[in-house]
Amino acid sequence: MSDFKDNTSSEHIPVLIEQIAELLTLPQDAVIVDATVGHGGHSLRFGAKLGPRGTIIGLDVDEASLARAQFILNPLKCNVTLVRENFANLPQVLKEHNIDKVDLIFADLGFCSAQLNDPNRGFSFQQNMPLDMRLDSRIKTTAKDIVDTYDQKTLADLIYEYGEERASRRIARFIVDFRKNQQIMTTSQLANLVCKALNKIPSLANRIHPATKTFQALRIAVNDELACLERLLQFAPDYLKKNGHIAVISFHSLEDRLVKYNFRQNKLQQTYEILTKKPIIPTEEEISLNPRARSSKLRIAKRL
């Protein structure tokens, strides 16, 4: 465990944690599902309010994150069970642990700093990394596989749909033309290619890198992120106790749209009361302390 004590340079700062704590009151014996436990920052705050009869079920597909969370959450008085599983498979996890209903389902859909900075992950264009983008190493298809094998139309559609990139066809054409002569192996190669396609140069004046949308699209495709989120949202009402809560932090419009639509549909069916009429966003102070929080949006609903 001492290995983790010094590993603070990439420590993930949990976003919107004060706002969540203010809106949610949990009984001491609450059963909480942290669907994206990460390094355990949110669960540590939730668990501090729980007694010995309380339970946290933490899910993550990243082994390194689970190891870190185990260390961080070790001092808690409540029961903590960490499982290497995608939250799309939450029903099976709850069944295996003989849990029928829970008080809170929480999901922070962002990435921790350690994942973004990991030189083997391929999430960032700030460093030259292998073009991977898998959160779960058990996934077979990497981002390199996609840019290497998808035909131009399929690639353009993917970048447009998941990245909301208007220049997707031009980017796809540049990728396909480039790979006729050599493979795209690294994040820098891809980022430079996208910049060339868009005829843009990254600059400090523009905080959004020209390749951001393309990278987002590939990451979503590799990890099947939107389909997994849809499954979580669909079955959540079946596993929430009466007056239980679901809280989701999203980081881009595709995620937030799914959460917003699902909550509204459940409200129409009188399944949920929506507690956040507008999404809660971070304060300027939080953004200054944690710039990655700037695009986060929190929505909370209560099970009726």
C-alpha positions in Angstrom: 0.0 0.0 0.0 2.9 2.4 0.5 3.2 2.5 -3.3 0.1 4.6 -3.4 1.0 7.2 -0.7 3.5 8.9 -2.9 1.4 8.8 -6.0 -0.3 12.1 -5.6 0.9 14.0 -8.6 -1.9 12.6 -10.7 -4.5 12.4 -7.9 -8.0 12.9 -9.2 -10.0 15.8 -7.7 -13.6 14.8 -7.4 -15.8 17.4 -9.1 -19.0 19.1 -7.8 -18.5 17.2 -4.5 -19.8 20.1 -2.3 -22.9 20.5 -4.3 -23.7 16.8 -4.2 -23.1 16.7 -0.4 -25.5 19.6 0.0 -28.3 18.0 -2.0 -28.1 14.5 -0.8 -28.8 13.3 2.7 -28.1 9.6 3.2 -29.1 7.4 6.2 -26.2 5.8 8.1 -27.1 2.4 6.8 -27.4 3.5 3.2 -26.4 1.2 0.3 -24.6 3.3 -2.2 -23.5 2.3 -5.7 -20.6 4.3 -7.0 -20.8 3.2 -10.6 -17.5 4.9 -11.5 -15.5 4.7 -8.3 -12.2 5.9 -9.9 -9.8 6.8 -7.1 -12.6 6.9 -4.5 -12.9 10.6 -4.0 -16.7 10.8 -4.1 -17.2 7.6 -2.2 -14.9 8.8 0.5 -17.2 11.8 1.1 -20.3 9.6 0.9 -18.8 6.9 3.1 -17.8 9.4 5.8 -21.6 9.8 6.6 -22.2 6.1 6.8 -22.0 3.9 9.9 -20.8 0.2 10.1 -24.1 -1.0 8.6 -23.7 1.2 5.5 -22.4 -0.2 2.3 -20.6 1.1 -0.8 -20.4 -1.0 -3.9 -17.8 0.6 -6.1 -17.4 -0.4 -9.8 -14.7 0.4 -12.2 -13.1 -1.3 -15.2 -9.6 0.0 -14.5 -7.5 -2.2 -12.2 -5.2 0.6 -11.2 -8.1 2.9 -10.2 -9.6 0.1 -8.1 -6.3 -0.5 -6.3 -6.1 3.3 -5.5 -9.7 3.4 -4.4 -9.1 0.4 -2.0 -6.4 2.4 -0.3 -8.3 5.6 -0.2 -11.5 4.0 1.2 -9.8 1.7 3.7 -10.3 4.0 6.7 -14.2 4.1 6.3 -16.4 2.5 8.9 -18.9 1.2 6.4 -18.6 -1.9 4.2 -16.8 -1.3 1.0 -16.9 -3.8 -1.9 -15.0 -2.9 -5.1 -15.7 -4.8 -8.3 -13.9 -4.7 -11.7 -17.0 -4.4 -13.8 -18.6 -1.9 -16.2 -21.7 -0.2 -14.7 -23.7 -1.5 -17.7 -23.6 -4.8 -15.8 -24.7 -3.4 -12.4 -27.7 -5.8 -12.2 -25.4 -8.8 -12.2 -23.1 -7.3 -9.6 -26.0 -6.5 -7.2 -27.4 -10.0 -7.7 -24.0 -11.6 -6.9 -23.9 -9.5 -3.6 -27.6 -10.2 -2.7 -28.6 -6.6 -2.9 -32.1 -5.8 -4.2 -32.4 -2.1 -3.8 -30.0 0.8 -3.1 -30.3 4.3 -1.7 -28.0 6.0 -4.3 -26.7 5.3 -7.8 -23.9 7.7 -8.5 -21.9 8.1 -11.7 -19.1 10.5 -12.6 -18.5 10.0 -16.3 -15.2 11.9 -16.4 -11.7 10.5 -16.5 -9.2 10.8 -13.7 -5.9 12.6 -14.2 -3.9 9.4 -13.9 -5.7 7.9 -16.8 -5.3 10.9 -19.0 -1.6 11.1 -18.2 -0.8 7.4 -18.4 1.7 7.1 -21.4 0.2 3.7 -22.4 -3.5 4.8 -22.5 -3.5 7.1 -25.5 -6.1 9.5 -24.3 -4.1 12.6 -24.6 -2.6 14.5 -27.5 -0.4 16.5 -25.1 2.1 13.7 -25.1 3.1 11.1 -27.7 1.3 7.9 -26.7 0.3 4.7 -28.3 -3.1 5.1 -30.0 -5.1 2.9 -27.6 -7.9 4.7 -25.6 -9.2 1.6 -23.8 -10.4 2.2 -20.2 -10.7 -1.6 -19.8 -7.7 -3.5 -21.0 -10.0 -6.5 -21.7 -11.6 -4.6 -24.6 -10.3 -6.0 -27.9 -10.6 -3.0 -30.3 -8.3 0.0 -29.8 -8.4 3.4 -31.4 -5.6 2.4 -33.7 -7.7 -0.5 -34.9 -10.5 1.9 -35.8 -8.4 4.5 -37.7 -6.5 1.6 -39.4 -9.5 -0.4 -40.6 -12.7 1.6 -40.8 -13.7 2.8 -44.3 -13.9 6.5 -44.9 -17.7 6.9 -44.6 -17.9 4.8 -41.4 -15.0 6.8 -39.9 -16.6 10.1 -40.9 -20.0 9.1 -39.4 -18.3 8.0 -36.2 -16.4 11.3 -35.8 -19.5 13.3 -36.6 -21.9 11.4 -34.4 -19.7 10.9 -31.3 -17.5 14.0 -31.7 -20.1 16.4 -33.1 -17.3 17.4 -35.5 -18.6 19.3 -38.6 -15.4 18.6 -40.5 -15.6 14.9 -40.0 -15.6 14.0 -43.7 -12.5 16.0 -44.4 -10.7 14.5 -41.3 -11.7 10.9 -42.3 -10.4 11.6 -45.8 -7.1 12.8 -44.5 -6.8 9.7 -42.2 -7.6 7.3 -45.1 -5.2 9.0 -47.4 -2.4 9.0 -44.8 -2.8 5.3 -43.9 -2.3 4.3 -47.6 1.4 4.9 -47.0 1.9 4.3 -43.3 0.0 3.3 -40.1 -1.2 5.8 -37.6 0.5 4.5 -34.5 0.5 7.4 -31.9 -1.7 10.1 -30.5 0.7 12.8 -31.9 0.4 11.4 -35.4 -3.4 11.5 -35.3 -3.5 14.9 -33.6 -1.2 16.4 -36.2 -3.2 14.8 -39.0 -6.4 16.3 -37.7 -4.8 19.8 -37.3 -3.6 19.5 -40.9 -7.1 18.5 -42.1 -8.7 21.4 -40.3 -5.8 23.8 -41.3 -5.5 24.8 -37.6 -2.5 25.0 -35.3 -2.9 24.4 -31.6 -2.4 27.6 -29.6 -2.5 28.8 -26.0 -5.2 31.4 -27.1 -7.6 28.6 -27.9 -7.9 26.3 -24.9 -9.7 23.6 -27.0 -7.2 21.6 -29.2 -8.4 21.1 -32.8 -8.3 17.3 -32.3 -10.4 17.3 -29.2 -13.7 16.2 -30.9 -12.0 13.5 -33.0 -10.3 12.1 -29.9 -13.6 12.2 -28.0 -15.4 10.3 -30.8 -12.7 7.5 -30.9 -12.7 7.2 -27.1 -16.5 6.9 -27.0 -16.5 4.3 -29.8 -13.7 2.2 -28.2 -15.3 2.0 -24.8 -19.0 1.9 -26.0 -19.6 4.7 -23.6 -23.0 6.0 -24.7 -24.6 2.5 -24.9 -23.3 1.6 -21.5 -24.7 4.9 -20.0 -28.1 4.2 -21.7 -28.2 0.8 -20.0 -27.4 2.2 -16.6 -30.1 4.8 -17.0 -32.7 2.3 -18.2 -32.4 -0.1 -15.3 -31.6 2.4 -12.5 -35.3 2.8 -11.4 -35.7 -0.9 -10.8 -32.8 -0.9 -8.3 -33.5 2.4 -6.4 -35.4 2.3 -3.1 -38.4 4.7 -2.7 -36.9 8.1 -2.1 -33.5 6.8 -3.4 -31.5 9.0 -5.7 -29.6 8.8 -8.9 -26.9 11.4 -9.5 -24.9 11.7 -12.8 -22.0 14.0 -13.6 -21.5 14.3 -17.4 -18.8 16.1 -19.3 -20.2 16.6 -22.8 -23.5 17.2 -24.5 -24.0 13.7 -25.7 -23.9 12.3 -22.2 -25.9 15.1 -20.7 -28.6 14.8 -23.4 -29.1 11.1 -22.5 -29.4 11.9 -18.8 -31.7 14.8 -19.3 -34.0 12.8 -21.6 -34.1 9.7 -19.3 -34.9 11.8 -16.3 -37.7 13.6 -18.2 -39.2 10.3 -19.4 -39.1 8.9 -15.9 -40.8 12.1 -14.6 -43.6 11.7 -17.1 -44.1 8.1 -15.9 -44.1 9.4 -12.3 -41.1 7.3 -11.5 -38.7 10.2 -10.8 -38.9 13.7 -9.3 -36.1 15.8 -10.9 -34.2 17.7 -8.2 -32.1 19.7 -10.6 -34.3 21.6 -13.0 -31.1 22.9 -14.6 -27.9 21.0 -14.4 -25.6 22.1 -11.6 -22.2 23.4 -12.8 -19.0 24.1 -11.0 -18.2 27.5 -9.5 -15.5 29.7 -10.8 -13.4 28.9 -7.7 -13.7 25.1 -8.4 -12.7 25.6 -12.0 -9.7 27.6 -11.0 -8.6 24.8 -8.6 -9.5 22.0 -11.1 -9.7 23.2 -14.7 -11.0 19.8 -15.8 -14.2 20.5 -13.9 -15.2 23.3 -16.3 -17.4 21.2 -18.6 -19.1 19.1 -15.8 -22.8 19.0 -15.3 -24.7 17.4 -12.4 -28.2 16.1 -12.6 -30.1 14.4 -9.7 -33.4 12.7 -9.6 -35.3 11.0 -6.7 -37.2 7.7 -7.0 -40.9 8.1 -6.2 
